[in-house]
């Protein structure tokens, strides 16, 4: 049986007012590992850091959590 992840690596975001929780899947999409929390500053800087992370980790899909607070 062959497994194929059509999306590649997934970056999961848990957005908060002060911090952004991050996790990234493995190349097969089977497991995910937490990454250091991103302390929010400005929208421009937050997006620049996320863009850098997306490039470094070769992310092909972003999954955003539904904020509850």
Helices and strands as residue ranges (DSSP letters): E 9-15, E 19-25, E 32-39, H 43-57, E 59-64
